[in-house]
Structure formats: structure tokens, C-alpha cells
Amino acid sequence: MKPNRMRGLLLALMSAFALALVGAGLAGTAGKSGSTPRVERLVESIRKHRSTTWQWQRVMAKGRAPAGFMERRVTNPERLAALRDLWKRRLVRHRTRAQNPPHERAWRCIHRHEGPWDDPNAPYYGGLQMDKAFQRAYGRYLLRRKGTADNWKPAEQMWTAERALRAGSGFRPWPNAAARCGLL
């Protein structure tokens, strides 16, 4: 056989072998991330619970719960189920906390003297009648994600007001309603 032909054949064999190795590696990776429908459902559930937990933590201005993203490396359904249960517990704890802001009674009283939670009438939106500047200052994440406050859940509106309260504005953005509620 001629040397050039031999070299070409050798290169073709090496390329085929390399492609086979890469293909085997990719197949192994795909198998790890979801070899069975149960594993795939568990991984999806973990991601959903973690994402929702982080959303509530962001609304409450809390740091994110740590994540090791173990579902990317683990294929054992029992370990994945335990990880899913961990994120489910975290989600329930943070969602429950988010539904009970520290000054909820005050916000609900102010809301009674302002507008409905889904009030879309500009320039003030939602149940605490927040203008866009207020929303940008204290609820930028929600404004970007959901639009104006009339699209937010009541708890999200109250946590945005909590941020303003903690920033030092107190109940002054709602002078009339806060006075009627005895907050000023």
C-alpha cells in the first residue's frame, strides 16, 4: 500500500474511533440526566421547586437557598426523590412566610383605603396604589417579570411595600390611608 493511502486510512480510522468515543460519552451523559421517565420527572420537579423557592426568596429580599445542582450528577431515583422533597419543604416554608409579611395588618388596612389588588388604572397600580417609580425602586424584579403591580399577587405587593418600609420611607407613601389606619 502507498504511504499516502496508508496515512489517509489511518486518519479515517482514528477519526471514526474518536467519533465513537465522543458519541459514547454523549450517550452516557444523556443517560445520566434522565435514563428513565421517573428520573426525568424527579429532575424536572426539583428544578421547578428550586426555581419557585428562589422566586419567593427574591420577592422577600432574602438570599437564595444554596443549591449544589446534584440532580445533574445523581441518577439514583431514591436520592433524587430525597432532593425533591428537600426543595419541596423549602418551597412550602418560603411560600408560607411570603404569604405572611411582617406588617400584613398594616398593608391590608392601607389597601382597604386604596384600590383593589388588581387596579390597572394609571398612574397608581394595584392594591397599595404604587406608581411606576415606586415599583422600579422597590419591586424592579416583579415589574420586569410581571409588569405593573396590578399583575402581582397581593403578597408580592405587600413585600414590595415592606422593602420601602425597610428602606426608611415608612408608611409615608400612603399618607391619607396610613393616617386613617393610625400608622402615621
C-alpha positions in Angstrom: 0.0 0.0 0.0 1.2 3.5 -0.8 2.3 5.7 2.2 -0.2 8.5 1.4 -3.1 6.0 1.2 -2.0 4.3 4.4 -1.9 7.7 6.2 -5.4 8.6 4.9 -6.7 5.2 6.0 -5.1 5.6 9.4 -6.5 9.1 9.8 -10.0 7.9 8.8 -9.8 5.1 11.4 -8.6 7.4 14.1 -11.4 9.9 13.2 -14.0 7.1 13.4 -12.6 5.9 16.7 -12.6 9.5 18.1 -16.2 10.0 16.9 -17.2 6.7 18.5 -15.7 7.8 21.8 -17.4 11.2 21.7 -20.7 9.5 20.8 -20.3 7.1 23.7 -19.5 10.0 26.0 -22.6 11.9 24.9 -24.8 8.9 25.2 -23.5 8.4 28.7 -24.2 12.0 29.6 -27.7 11.9 28.2 -28.4 8.7 30.0 -27.2 10.2 33.3 -29.5 13.2 33.1 -32.6 11.2 32.6 -32.3 7.5 31.9 -35.9 6.8 32.9 -39.1 8.7 32.8 -39.2 8.6 36.7 -35.7 10.2 36.9 -36.7 12.8 34.4 -39.8 13.7 36.3 -37.9 13.9 39.5 -35.3 16.2 38.0 -38.0 18.5 36.5 -39.7 18.6 39.9 -36.5 19.5 41.6 -35.9 22.4 39.1 -39.4 23.7 39.4 -39.4 23.6 43.3 -36.0 25.3 43.4 -37.0 28.0 40.9 -40.2 28.8 42.7 -38.4 28.9 46.1 -35.9 31.3 44.7 -38.6 33.5 43.2 -40.3 33.8 46.6 -36.9 34.5 48.3 -36.3 37.2 45.8 -39.7 38.8 46.4 -38.9 38.8 50.1 -35.4 40.2 49.5 -33.8 37.1 51.1 -30.7 35.3 49.9 -31.1 32.3 47.7 -31.1 28.9 49.3 -27.9 27.1 48.4 -28.0 24.6 45.6 -25.5 22.0 44.6 -27.4 21.1 41.5 -27.0 17.4 42.5 -29.7 16.4 40.0 -27.1 16.9 37.3 -24.8 14.2 38.8 -27.2 11.8 40.5 -29.2 9.1 38.8 -30.4 7.2 41.8 -34.2 7.7 42.0 -34.2 7.5 45.8 -31.6 10.2 46.2 -33.4 12.4 43.6 -36.7 11.9 45.5 -35.0 13.0 48.7 -33.6 16.1 46.9 -37.0 16.8 45.5 -38.5 16.5 49.0 -35.9 18.9 50.4 -36.8 21.6 47.8 -40.5 20.9 48.3 -40.1 21.6 52.1 -38.1 24.8 51.3 -40.7 25.9 48.9 -43.5 25.4 51.4 -41.6 27.2 54.1 -40.8 30.2 52.0 -44.2 30.4 50.3 -45.8 30.3 53.7 -43.5 33.0 55.0 -44.1 35.1 51.9 -47.9 34.9 52.4 -47.4 36.5 55.9 -45.4 39.7 55.5 -44.3 41.3 58.9 -46.7 44.3 58.6 -49.5 42.5 56.8 -52.2 44.0 59.0 -51.0 47.5 58.2 -50.8 46.8 54.5 -54.3 45.3 54.4 -55.6 48.3 56.3 -53.9 50.7 53.8 -55.3 48.5 50.9 -58.9 49.0 52.3 -58.4 52.7 51.8 -56.7 52.5 48.4 -57.7 50.4 45.4 -58.4 46.7 44.5 -55.4 44.4 44.3 -55.7 44.3 40.5 -56.4 48.0 39.9 -54.9 48.8 36.5 -55.6 52.5 36.4 -52.5 54.6 35.9 -50.7 56.3 37.4 -51.2 54.1 40.5 -51.4 50.4 40.3 -52.5 47.5 42.5 -54.0 47.4 46.0 -51.4 49.7 47.5 -51.6 52.2 44.6 -47.9 52.1 43.7 -46.7 54.4 40.9 -44.1 53.1 38.4 -41.2 54.9 40.1 -42.1 53.2 43.4 -42.3 49.8 41.6 -39.0 50.4 39.9 -37.3 51.4 43.2 -38.7 48.5 45.4 -40.1 45.9 43.0 -37.9 46.0 39.9 -37.8 42.2 39.7 -41.5 41.9 39.7 -42.0 44.9 37.4 -39.7 43.3 34.8 -41.2 39.8 35.2 -44.9 40.5 35.5 -45.5 44.1 34.5 -47.2 46.7 36.8 -48.4 45.9 40.3 -51.9 45.2 39.2 -50.5 41.9 37.8 -48.8 41.0 41.1 -50.1 38.8 43.8 -51.2 40.7 47.0 -48.3 39.1 48.9 -45.9 40.4 46.2 -47.3 43.9 46.5 -47.0 43.8 50.3 -43.4 42.6 50.2 -42.6 45.5 47.8 -44.1 47.9 50.3 -42.0 46.1 53.0 -38.9 47.0 51.1 -39.9 50.6 51.0 -40.7 50.5 54.8 -37.3 48.9 55.5 -35.5 51.5 53.3 -36.8 54.2 55.6 -39.8 55.6 53.8 -42.1 54.2 56.5 -45.8 54.5 55.6 -45.3 58.0 54.2 -46.0 56.9 50.5 -49.7 56.4 51.7 -50.3 59.5 53.8 -54.1 59.5 53.9 -54.6 55.8 54.2 -51.8 55.4 56.8 -53.3 58.2 58.9 -56.7 56.5 58.8 -55.1 53.3 59.9 -53.3 55.0 62.7 -49.8 54.3 61.2 -48.6 57.9 61.0 
